[in-house]
């Protein structure tokens, strides 16, 4: 793994990052890693990392890069049923 060092991070930004990390139960380093991962993934897929858009639309956009062409049926209002594990 590679190490990335960020110099001259202003105190207000660091405090905000620390608060965000605490709210997610992560270290500041883990939070920064997640933010960077999301930003790079968003850039690669062309979809917002966290932002507007419904989950299904974001999933479809992400998988469009690998060849998903058919519509995913909407299951709104249907109850989830656990599969039977009996033979």
Secondary structure, DSSP 8 states (H G I E B T S, - for coil): ----------HHHHHHHHHHHHHHT--HHHHHHHHHHHHHHHHHHTS-SSSSS-HHHHHHHHHHTTT--S-----TT----------
